[in-house]
Amino acid sequence: MNKPHRTLLPTALAAAVLLALASTPAAAQDNTSSNATTTNAAAAAKAKQLQTVIVTGTRSSDRTVSSSLTPIDVVSAQVLQQTGTTDLPTALARIIPSLNFPRPAAADTADTQRPAQLRGLSPDQVLVLVNGKRWHPGAILLNNGVIGRGSQPVDLNTIPLSAIDHIEVLRDGASAQYGSDAIAGVINVILKKGAKGGDVEVSGGQYSAGDGRQWLGSANFGIPLGNDQGWLRLALESGNEDNTNRAGPDNRSPAWRALGVNFRQGDPWVHSNNVLLNTQYDITPNVQFYAFGHYGRRNSISPAFFRYGLNSPSPRSPLMASMYPDGFLPLENADSTDQSLVAGLRGTLDGWRWDVSANAGGNRVSYETQNSMNFAYFHDFGSSPTVFHDGILKANQQSFDIDIAKDLQVGWLPNAVTVAFGTEYLRQSYQISPGDLPSWYVGTSGTPGGAQGFAGWQPVNAVNAARHDVAEYIDLETNLTDKLGASLAVRHEDYSDFGNTTSGSLSARYDFTDSFALRGSASTGFRAPALGQEYFSQTSSLYFANGNSAGLPAGIYNSGLVPVGSQIATLLGAEALKPEKSRNYTLGAVWNPTGTLNLSLDVYQIYIDNRIALSGAISTTSPTVVSYLAANGISNLNYSSVNYFTNAGDTRTRGVDFVGSYVSDFGNAGTLTSTLTANYNQNKVTSVKPNPAVLSNLGVNFVRLNRQDIEGYLANSSPRSKLIWNELYTVGGWSVNGTLTRYGRYTSYVSSLASYNPAKGIVDQTFSPKWIFDLSGSYRWQDWTFTLGVDNALNVHPDKNIANNTNNGTLPYSTFSPFGYNGAYAYGKVRYSW
């Protein structure tokens, strides 16, 4: 099964070299005979990028991309715009092969804040910074069967593309530099600055199926402050996306099929507005005030599962007759407000660089279920609302940072040593406010309660939790010789909820020649349990396929997620969460044989202990569990199964990243920039903690991690391989951009081997690799740029689900698809720049 993957990276490396040698014989000849005198604007631009000073993963003031000790990608605003998409994570996923951004649908909260992975790890194991400052996590916790299940990630879509100057992606563990969450790496978004220049852009498009129409208007511009003492830069965005639908009819019989397509599987409807400001003011020649802040609001509507009415062959509930005789599709409305503000002072004093800042940010999501009803409420009171306020989630974060650095001359070293140290106070909080009574009302009649589609949070779910952390770090970096560079970092953290932890890292690079170097790093890291993982609780309506871990017949059931400290979780074996601990190792080579050809190859291995995950489902309908809970004062549960977070086991990640680029200059005939990048990544669960003794004593069919988690969510439900080949040709005012992306195999697993039953169609499904081709063309006339493009121009779709995973044919596509399933998207853009 895995044999084709073993040759992917060698093939990619060979292809890059062949591409570099064969893409333009004329350019190759020029480089051989007169490379020093060749005027090559594209090569000069590439060289300038390689000499760009980086600020991620280093505190040296002059470390560049070409001399970095660890693998780092610098993605310019121009490259982001060339992807055609209007949202940041999708753009990054089309540029960086180790980043995965699936598009789940009909998955409750995951539709609203989609997760992004780096190196196949959890979305909350990558740290997001903006201008080097920690960005706050989203309020939503992903608790359904999607990539990133159980994580509380940062919502990357809150950062408008129009505000970004460039992005630095560090593909290495960096907890020793930045603290929690940096196990997989760091995404550092650098904002545009200065008073000069700006642009206004309008874009719009639609999918080839005729739905999903989108438009976006954006502007960014600068304003001078004082007598050239400072500037204020603003970025504004407003956009709208119509929903898409790739659902199918119920295929159980001709009578069911006659009802047509009632489900919805696709992107949600979204309307968003964002404003981001960035400012700087020189108080004195050596002291600067700076600040940046963001306010955004995103309103989205996504579907739940359709509820059949009295016209169906087997009506689910006669209670809906007076309200929805033909059935209804509940809709979930998430109103997300995101805001942040960072302000600080920085400057120099006797060669010391200092930075003192305060950082506050948060995400608030108000939930509402529309076009629905509560059967229990209708049964007991004779009527039911159709719109329900389900509750509010809030995640807030505040920090205070002091960072100090200086390049010190040490007598016995040939080069200066960058000494950096600092401290951080971090406070995080998480809140759940319950919904209105009809949204969660259960009653005592036994009739299903809660708003159909998405039941509101009950008063028992309400929580207002907080914790704080105090951290100190020291970082040393120098070039020990003209060829050998090294860095050492140590960071200590003290969290109020789980205690102390210390992380360290060691990195080195040896330049054998001016064009070839080896680099390597070893580090330890950690990720603190998210507050959502400690305190989140919810009752969800989920589809359980045949062979589910709760042992229930296939169907739609209410499932309860309970906090690890709750009474029911403790009774069923839950324990207080511990931080995840990691060990990261990276070894790479960098080869720049000419000014136009740049190659790098990095292999890595990451061990993570005490991996936090959602447990398998525990059935609460079995007589032994019902009696046990009742004996301890818990009865009348509104769900058929329960799960909780647990330090489930240990994992190992192995992989390799390849980056190759070549610039061909045809003189008056234009310039061709060729880029080939690839990633191969393998995740494996190496051990699973023993099951809680209480569940074994109850005879419950339970595993701390089921097979779907072990083989799927934590391993193979993301593509192991991804290759991106981009060609950008420019001549005069014209440019043509083409990107070919290959997504490797990924697999959906049944929950246990005991449930594996080919006779009933209960089997694993491996989805075949797919090639996606994106094409766009632009013309620049004076200050105007006009662009037409097609993403997924060949209208490629992923394999359809096997019958057992389609909910009777209504949901034909997998939520694991790394490129979605909407098909081709045609768009146009008009931009005016000054």
Secondary structure, 3 states (H helix, E strand, C coil): CCHHHHCHHHHHHHHHHHHHHHCCHHHHHHHHHHCCCCCCHHHHHHHHHHCCECCCCCCCCCCEHHHCCCCEEEEEHHHHHHCCCCCHHHHHHCCCCCEECCCCCCCHHHHCCCCCEECCCCHHHEEEEECCEECCCCCCCCCCCCCCCCCCCCCHHHCCHHHEEEEEEECCCCHHHHCCCCCCEEEEEEECCCCCCEEEEEEEEEECCCCCCEEEEEEEEEEEECCCCEEEEEEEEEEEECCCCCCCCCCCCHHHHCCCCCCCCCCCEEEEEEEEEEEEEEEECCEEEEEEEEEEEEEEEEECCCECCCCCCCCCCHHHCCCCCCCECCEEEEEEEEEEEEEEEEEEECCEEEEEEEEEEEEEEEEEEECCCCHHHHHHHCCCCCCEEEEEEEEEEEEEEEEEEEEECCCCCCCCEEEEEEEEEEEEEEEEEECCHHHHCCCCCCCCCCCCCCCCCCHHHCEEEEEEEEEEEEEEEEECCCCEEEEEEEEEEEECCCEEEEEEEEEEEEECCCCEEEEEEEEEEEECCCHHHHHCCEEEEEEECCCCCCCCCCEEEEEEECCCCCHHHHHCCCCCCCCEEEEEEEEEEEECCCCCEEEEEEEEEEEEEEEEEECCCEECCCHHHHHHHHHCCCCCCCCCEEECEEEEEEEEEEEEEEEEEEEEECHHHCEEEEEEEEEEEEEEEEEECCCCHHHHHHCCCCCCCCHHHHHHHHHHCCCCEEEEEEEEEEECCEEEEEEEEEECCEEECCCCHHHCEHHHCECCEEECCEEEEEEEEEEEECCEEEEEEEECCCCCCCCCCCHHHCCCCCCCCCCCCCCCCCCCEEEEEEEEEC
